[in-house]
Amino acid sequence: MQNEHPPTDRRKLSPLKIALYTGIAAGAIVLVCVLVLLLFSDPLVNRYIKPRITKAFAEAYPAYSLRIADMHYSVWRNRLGCDSVTLKTGGFTCSVASFSVGGIGWMKILWQRDFTLNTLTSSVLNAHDIVLNFPKSQNELRVGMLHLSVPDSEMVADSMKYYSLLHDEQFFAKSQFRQTRFRFDIPQINITGLDCLALLQGNIYNAKSINIHDVFADILVNMDKPYDKNSTNPQMPNEALSSMKELVKVDSVKIINGRLKYCERYAVEAIPGVITFNKVNISVSGIANHTAHPETAVIHGEGLFMNSGTMKLFMTIPLTSKDFSFRYSGSLSTMDVTELNQFIEAGEHQRIKSGILQSAEYTINVNSGHASGTLRVAYKDLTIAILNKKTGSEKGIFDRIVSFFGKIFVIRKTNMPDEKGLMKMGEVKYTRNPEDTFLQYLWFALRNSVADVVGFPPIPSR
């Protein structure tokens, strides 16, 4: 009997076909994964990636609290974004309306849980509507847009505003002592040559250039309250930089078309004395601390003083010196000195009736807080009236008598060179008061030399 084997179509698969089918299956799996990542990237990111990011950040920076809203990921651009971010710590709260960052090696973070600064070497960050709130001081900083590129070593910030959340009277009412209120409005800051990773680490501030465009600074001091002698004295530039533990090195800083409004108020809700500078252009070079060799900052400045005369300034400041010593000089062009009434009527209780400044030049040396130097100021037809402190009027009989004797015995009406070119020179003699800010010190030292020429009472030194 013959054995018959049933027919069969099964054949053994060749290795080539096995590899082909395996490749097709793997490709299909990859394609499915890519489609899932493309079509459902946001749910995946929010489900798996966001918790890992917040956990890695919490482990790296335990002092901070990070809250991230819904996240979005673009595979093609390797860009991760989120609707909003909130960062909290003991000293401030930072919120960002929209935030995106690209160029980060996300696989390292996800699989190796590595969230070091090396992860950010190719990153580009963009943020919009940033708000930093400082609860203790009740100040706030707003930034419309921030662009930070680590590979390009560049940072650009638009629409920066720093201000107090309180009305001026509320701000000054918080303390029984003298306070200074600051407001800054900066349309744009551009920083190039920035060491971004060191900046994020917080121990080195290194940049080639900082350009600040169209800045407006508004400063108000309530002079009606006493200075707090127990408070920390305002730091001068050399004191501030030399006391910093962080390394600071900036090759150049430029302020382009800036404006400054400095005000002193002498009574609650009273109209303050105002000094203004417009069309300000300033360049600063050599900003550094903790260097092996002494670093000296060089400042060149020019602006329109009280919308009338062009003022120029040259200054050199040894920033690494612990002594408050520096040198500054400058000039002021022709102007109508009655423009100064905006300031001196409130603070000096005097009114300039008439006067034309022809020119002014000064050179001042400061050694350990003691200013000395000379002022050459040419003016003519100066008349001054003493004002009543309560009414602000110059029409009272007593005020007219005071003004009369002031003109005869004190006020120099004209100070022009004689035939030999000689004229009254102003002597600069001023010692820093503990409560003086840097800008106040510059003005007080110069103002006392003006008093020496014209006859104003000098500001006392202590």
C-alpha positions as CSV (number, residue, x, y, z in Angstrom):
1,M,0.0,0.0,0.0
2,Q,1.5,3.3,-1.1
3,N,1.6,6.1,1.4
4,E,0.3,9.4,0.0
5,H,1.2,12.7,1.5
6,P,-1.4,15.5,1.3
7,P,-0.3,18.4,-0.9
8,T,0.8,21.5,0.7
9,D,1.6,25.2,-0.4
10,R,3.6,26.1,2.6
11,R,7.1,27.0,1.9
12,K,9.9,28.2,4.1
13,L,10.4,32.0,4.0
14,S,13.8,33.0,2.8
15,P,15.9,35.3,5.1
16,L,15.5,38.1,2.5
17,K,11.8,38.0,2.7
18,I,11.9,37.9,6.5
19,A,14.0,41.0,6.5
20,L,11.6,42.6,4.0
21,Y,8.5,41.9,6.0
22,T,10.2,43.0,9.3
23,G,11.2,46.3,7.7
24,I,7.7,46.8,6.4
25,A,6.3,46.2,9.9
26,A,8.8,48.4,11.6
27,G,8.1,51.2,9.0
28,A,4.4,50.8,9.6
29,I,4.9,51.1,13.4
30,V,7.1,54.2,12.9
31,L,4.6,55.7,10.5
32,V,1.8,55.1,13.0
33,C,3.9,56.6,15.8
34,V,4.7,59.6,13.7
35,L,1.0,60.0,12.8
36,V,0.0,59.7,16.4
37,L,2.7,62.2,17.4
38,L,1.6,64.6,14.6
39,L,-2.2,64.2,15.2
40,F,-2.2,63.8,19.0
41,S,1.1,65.6,20.0
42,D,-0.6,68.0,22.5
43,P,-2.4,65.2,24.5
44,L,0.8,63.2,24.6
45,V,2.9,66.2,25.7
46,N,0.5,67.2,28.4
47,R,0.0,63.6,29.6
48,Y,3.6,62.5,29.7
49,I,6.1,65.3,29.0
50,K,4.7,68.1,31.1
51,P,4.9,66.1,34.4
52,R,8.5,65.1,33.7
53,I,9.5,68.7,33.0
54,T,7.9,70.1,36.2
55,K,9.5,67.2,38.1
56,A,12.9,67.8,36.6
57,F,12.7,71.5,37.3
58,A,11.6,71.0,40.9
59,E,14.6,68.7,41.5
60,A,17.0,71.2,39.9
61,Y,15.5,74.3,41.5
62,P,13.7,73.3,44.7
63,A,13.3,77.0,45.9
64,Y,11.0,77.7,43.0
65,S,7.4,76.7,42.3
66,L,6.6,76.2,38.6
67,R,3.1,75.9,37.1
68,I,2.6,75.2,33.4
69,A,-0.7,75.5,31.5
70,D,-1.5,73.5,28.4
71,M,1.5,72.7,26.3
72,H,1.9,72.4,22.5
73,Y,4.7,70.7,20.6
74,S,5.8,71.1,16.9
75,V,7.7,68.1,15.7
76,W,9.0,69.8,12.5
77,R,10.4,72.8,14.4
78,N,11.3,71.0,17.6
79,R,9.5,73.8,19.4
80,L,7.7,73.4,22.7
81,G,5.2,76.1,23.8
82,C,2.6,76.6,26.4
83,D,-0.3,78.9,27.0
84,S,1.0,80.3,30.2
85,V,3.7,79.8,32.9
86,T,3.8,80.9,36.5
87,L,7.0,80.9,38.6
88,K,6.9,81.7,42.3
89,T,9.5,82.2,45.0
90,G,9.7,84.0,48.3
91,G,10.7,87.4,46.7
92,F,8.6,87.6,43.5
93,T,6.0,86.1,41.3
94,C,6.5,85.8,37.5
95,S,3.8,85.1,35.0
96,V,4.1,84.7,31.3
97,A,1.1,84.7,29.0
98,S,2.7,82.7,26.2
99,F,6.0,80.9,26.2
100,S,7.9,78.8,23.6
101,V,11.4,77.3,23.4
102,G,13.1,75.3,20.7
103,G,16.3,73.5,20.0
104,I,16.3,71.6,23.3
105,G,17.3,67.9,23.5
106,W,14.1,66.7,24.9
107,M,15.1,63.0,24.8
108,K,17.8,63.7,27.4
109,I,15.2,65.2,29.7
110,L,12.7,62.5,29.2
111,W,14.9,59.4,29.3
112,Q,18.0,60.5,31.2
113,R,16.2,63.1,33.4
114,D,19.1,65.5,32.6
115,F,17.9,69.1,33.0
116,T,21.3,70.9,33.2
117,L,22.3,74.1,31.4
118,N,24.1,72.0,28.8
119,T,20.6,71.0,27.6
120,L,20.0,74.6,26.5
121,T,23.1,75.2,24.4
122,S,21.0,75.3,21.1
123,S,17.8,76.7,22.6
124,V,15.9,79.8,21.4
125,L,13.3,81.2,23.8
126,N,10.4,83.6,23.1
127,A,8.0,84.9,25.7
128,H,5.2,87.4,25.6
129,D,3.4,89.5,28.3
130,I,5.8,88.9,31.2
131,V,4.8,90.3,34.6
132,L,7.1,90.2,37.6
133,N,5.4,91.2,40.8
134,F,7.4,92.1,44.0
135,P,4.9,91.9,46.9
136,K,7.2,93.4,49.5
137,S,7.9,96.7,47.6
138,Q,4.6,96.6,45.7
139,N,6.5,97.2,42.5
140,E,5.9,95.6,39.2
141,L,7.9,94.9,36.0
142,R,6.2,94.2,32.7
143,V,7.8,93.1,29.5
144,G,5.9,92.9,26.2
145,M,8.2,90.5,24.5
146,L,11.4,88.7,25.3
147,H,13.6,86.9,22.8
148,L,16.7,85.0,24.0
149,S,18.9,83.0,21.6
150,V,21.7,81.0,23.2
151,P,23.5,80.1,19.9
152,D,23.3,83.8,18.8
153,S,24.3,85.1,22.2
154,E,21.5,87.7,21.9
155,M,18.6,89.0,24.0
156,V,16.0,91.5,22.9
157,A,13.3,92.9,25.2
158,D,10.4,95.2,24.1
159,S,8.0,97.4,26.0
160,M,9.6,97.2,29.4
161,K,7.9,99.1,32.2
162,Y,8.9,99.3,35.9
163,Y,6.6,101.2,38.3
164,S,5.0,101.2,41.7
165,L,1.5,99.7,42.0
166,L,0.6,102.5,44.5
167,H,-0.3,106.1,43.8
168,D,2.5,108.5,44.7
169,E,0.8,109.6,48.0
170,Q,0.2,106.0,49.0
171,F,3.7,105.2,48.2
172,F,5.2,108.0,50.3
173,A,2.6,107.3,53.1
174,K,4.1,103.9,53.7
175,S,7.1,105.3,55.5
176,Q,7.7,108.1,58.0
177,F,11.0,108.7,56.2
178,R,12.1,110.0,52.8
179,Q,11.6,107.7,49.9
180,T,12.4,107.7,46.2
181,R,9.8,106.6,43.7
182,F,11.1,105.2,40.3
183,R,9.3,104.7,37.0
184,F,11.0,103.4,33.9
185,D,9.6,103.0,30.4
186,I,11.9,101.3,28.0
187,P,10.6,100.6,24.5
188,Q,13.5,98.3,23.6
189,I,16.7,96.8,24.9
190,N,19.1,94.9,22.7
191,I,22.0,92.9,24.2
192,T,24.6,91.2,22.0
193,G,27.5,89.0,22.9
194,L,25.6,87.7,25.9
195,D,26.8,84.7,27.8
196,C,23.2,83.3,28.1
197,L,24.1,80.1,30.0
198,A,26.0,82.0,32.7
199,L,23.1,84.5,32.9
200,L,20.6,81.7,33.5
201,Q,23.0,80.2,36.1
202,G,23.0,83.6,37.8
203,N,26.7,84.0,38.6
204,I,28.1,85.9,35.6
205,Y,26.8,88.9,33.7
206,N,28.9,89.1,30.6
207,A,28.0,90.9,27.4
208,K,29.6,92.9,24.6
209,S,27.0,95.6,24.1
210,I,23.7,96.8,25.6
211,N,21.7,99.3,23.6
212,I,18.7,100.9,25.3
213,H,16.4,102.9,23.0
214,D,14.1,105.8,23.9
215,V,14.1,105.1,27.7
216,F,12.1,107.4,29.9
217,A,13.1,107.6,33.6
218,D,10.7,109.4,36.1
219,I,12.2,109.9,39.6
220,L,10.3,111.6,42.5
221,V,11.7,112.2,46.0
222,N,9.5,113.4,48.9
223,M,11.8,116.0,50.6
224,D,9.1,116.9,53.1
225,K,10.1,113.9,55.3
226,P,13.4,113.3,57.1
227,Y,16.0,110.9,55.9
228,D,16.2,107.7,57.8
229,K,19.6,107.7,59.4
230,N,19.3,104.1,60.4
231,S,18.7,102.9,56.8
232,T,21.3,101.7,54.5
233,N,22.9,104.6,52.6
234,P,22.4,104.7,48.8
235,Q,25.3,102.9,47.1
236,M,27.5,104.7,44.7
237,P,28.4,102.9,41.4
238,N,31.8,101.7,42.7
239,E,30.2,100.4,45.9
240,A,27.5,98.6,44.2
241,L,29.7,96.8,41.7
242,S,32.6,96.0,44.1
243,S,30.1,94.5,46.6
244,M,28.5,92.1,44.1
245,K,29.6,88.5,44.3
246,E,28.6,87.9,40.7
247,L,31.1,88.7,38.0
248,V,30.0,91.6,35.8
249,K,31.7,92.5,32.5
250,V,30.0,94.7,29.9
251,D,32.1,96.2,27.1
252,S,29.7,99.0,26.2
253,V,26.3,100.4,27.2
254,K,24.5,103.0,25.0
255,I,21.3,105.0,25.8
256,I,19.8,106.3,22.6
257,N,17.4,109.2,22.7
258,G,16.5,108.9,26.3
259,R,14.6,111.2,28.7
260,L,15.0,111.9,32.4
261,K,12.6,113.7,34.7
262,Y,13.9,114.3,38.2
263,C,11.4,115.8,40.8
264,E,11.6,116.8,44.4
265,R,8.3,117.3,46.3
266,Y,8.3,119.5,49.4
267,A,4.7,119.1,50.7
268,V,1.9,116.5,50.4
269,E,0.3,116.8,47.0
270,A,2.3,119.9,46.3
271,I,3.7,120.6,42.8
272,P,7.3,119.3,42.8
273,G,10.4,121.0,41.5
274,V,11.3,119.4,38.1
275,I,14.6,119.0,36.3
276,T,14.4,117.5,32.8
277,F,16.8,116.1,30.2
278,N,15.6,115.3,26.7
279,K,17.3,113.8,23.6
280,V,19.8,112.1,25.9
281,N,22.6,110.0,24.3
282,I,25.0,108.3,26.7
283,S,27.8,105.8,26.0
284,V,29.5,103.9,28.8
285,S,32.6,101.6,28.3
286,G,34.6,99.5,30.7
287,I,32.0,98.2,33.1
288,A,33.5,95.4,35.1
289,N,34.2,94.2,38.7
290,H,36.5,91.6,40.3
291,T,39.2,92.1,37.7
292,A,42.9,91.6,38.2
293,H,43.6,95.2,37.1
294,P,41.6,98.2,38.2
295,E,38.8,98.9,35.8
296,T,37.7,102.4,35.0
297,A,34.4,103.2,33.4
298,V,34.3,106.0,30.9
299,I,31.1,107.9,30.3
300,H,30.2,110.3,27.5
301,G,26.8,112.0,27.6
302,E,24.9,114.7,25.9
303,G,21.3,116.0,26.2
304,L,18.9,118.9,26.1
305,F,18.7,120.5,29.6
306,M,15.3,121.9,30.6
307,N,14.4,122.0,26.8
308,S,16.7,124.9,26.4
309,G,20.5,124.3,26.6
310,T,22.7,121.5,25.3
311,M,24.6,119.9,28.2
312,K,27.6,117.6,27.7
313,L,29.2,115.4,30.3
314,F,32.5,113.4,30.5
315,M,33.1,111.1,33.5
316,T,35.6,108.5,34.6
317,I,34.8,106.2,37.5
318,P,37.1,103.5,39.0
319,L,34.5,100.8,39.5
320,T,36.7,98.4,41.4
321,S,37.8,101.1,44.0
322,K,36.3,101.0,47.4
323,D,36.8,104.7,47.8
324,F,34.2,107.0,46.3
325,S,36.5,108.8,43.9
326,F,36.0,109.9,40.3
327,R,36.2,112.8,38.0
328,Y,33.6,114.6,35.8
329,S,33.5,117.6,33.6
330,G,31.1,119.2,31.2
331,S,29.5,122.2,29.6
332,L,26.2,123.9,29.0
333,S,25.3,126.0,26.0
334,T,23.3,129.3,25.8
335,M,19.9,129.1,27.5
336,D,17.2,131.2,29.2
337,V,17.8,130.6,32.9
338,T,14.2,131.3,33.8
339,E,13.6,127.7,32.7
340,L,15.2,126.7,36.0
341,N,12.2,128.1,37.8
342,Q,10.5,124.8,37.3
343,F,12.9,123.4,39.9
344,I,14.1,126.2,42.2
345,E,10.7,127.8,43.0
346,A,9.6,124.6,44.8
347,G,12.9,123.8,46.5
348,E,14.7,127.2,46.9
349,H,11.7,129.5,47.3
350,Q,13.2,131.8,44.7
351,R,12.2,132.9,41.3
352,I,14.5,133.9,38.4
353,K,12.9,137.0,36.9
354,S,15.3,137.2,34.0
355,G,18.7,136.1,32.9
356,I,20.6,134.7,29.9
357,L,23.3,132.0,30.3
358,Q,26.1,132.5,27.7
359,S,28.1,129.4,28.5
360,A,29.2,127.2,31.4
361,E,32.1,124.8,31.9
362,Y,33.1,122.8,34.9
363,T,35.7,120.3,36.1
364,I,35.2,118.4,39.4
365,N,37.4,115.9,41.1
366,V,36.0,113.7,43.9
367,N,38.4,112.1,46.4
368,S,36.8,109.8,49.0
369,G,33.5,111.7,48.8
370,H,35.0,115.2,48.9
371,A,34.4,117.2,45.7
372,S,36.6,120.1,44.5
373,G,36.9,121.9,41.3
374,T,36.0,125.0,39.4
375,L,33.1,126.4,37.4
376,R,33.3,129.0,34.7
377,V,29.9,130.4,34.0
378,A,29.1,133.5,31.9
379,Y,25.7,135.1,32.2
380,K,24.0,138.5,32.2
381,D,20.9,140.3,33.3
382,L,20.1,138.0,36.2
383,T,17.4,139.1,38.6
384,I,16.0,137.0,41.4
385,A,13.0,137.4,43.7
386,I,12.5,135.7,47.1
387,L,9.1,133.8,47.3
388,N,6.9,133.5,50.4
389,K,7.2,129.8,51.5
390,K,3.5,129.6,52.2
391,T,1.9,131.5,49.4
392,G,4.6,131.2,46.7
393,S,4.2,134.9,46.0
394,E,6.8,137.6,45.6
395,K,4.4,140.5,46.0
396,G,4.4,140.9,49.8
397,I,6.2,143.9,51.4
398,F,8.5,141.7,53.4
399,D,9.4,139.6,50.4
400,R,10.3,142.7,48.3
401,I,12.5,143.9,51.2
402,V,14.3,140.5,51.3
403,S,14.7,140.5,47.5
404,F,16.0,144.1,47.6
405,F,18.8,143.3,50.1
406,G,19.5,140.0,48.4
407,K,20.2,141.8,45.2
408,I,22.4,144.5,46.8
409,F,24.5,142.3,49.1
410,V,24.4,138.7,47.6
411,I,23.1,138.3,44.0
412,R,25.6,138.9,41.2
413,K,23.5,140.2,38.3
414,T,26.1,139.7,35.6
415,N,29.2,137.6,35.3
416,M,30.9,138.2,32.0
417,P,34.6,138.4,31.1
418,D,36.1,141.8,31.4
419,E,38.6,143.4,29.0
420,K,41.3,141.1,30.4
421,G,39.1,138.0,30.1
422,L,38.7,137.8,33.9
423,M,35.5,136.8,35.6
424,K,34.3,135.4,38.9
425,M,35.0,131.6,39.0
426,G,32.9,129.3,41.0
427,E,34.7,127.1,43.6
428,V,33.4,123.5,44.1
429,K,33.5,122.4,47.7
430,Y,31.1,119.7,48.7
431,T,31.3,116.6,50.9
432,R,29.0,113.7,50.4
433,N,26.0,113.4,52.7
434,P,25.1,109.8,53.6
435,E,21.6,110.1,52.1
436,D,22.8,111.5,48.7
437,T,22.1,109.3,45.7
438,F,24.7,109.4,42.9
439,L,22.6,111.8,40.7
440,Q,22.0,114.1,43.8
441,Y,25.7,114.2,44.6
442,L,26.6,115.2,41.0
443,W,24.0,118.0,41.2
444,F,24.7,119.2,44.7
445,A,28.5,119.5,44.1
446,L,27.8,121.5,40.9
447,R,25.0,123.6,42.5
448,N,27.3,124.8,45.3
449,S,29.7,126.2,42.7
450,V,26.8,128.0,41.0
451,A,25.9,129.4,44.5
452,D,29.5,130.6,44.9
453,V,29.2,132.7,41.6
454,V,25.6,133.8,41.8
455,G,25.0,134.1,45.5
456,F,22.6,131.3,46.3
457,P,23.0,129.8,49.8
458,P,25.1,126.6,49.5
459,I,23.9,123.2,50.4
460,P,25.5,122.2,53.7
461,S,27.8,119.2,53.8
462,R,28.1,116.8,56.7
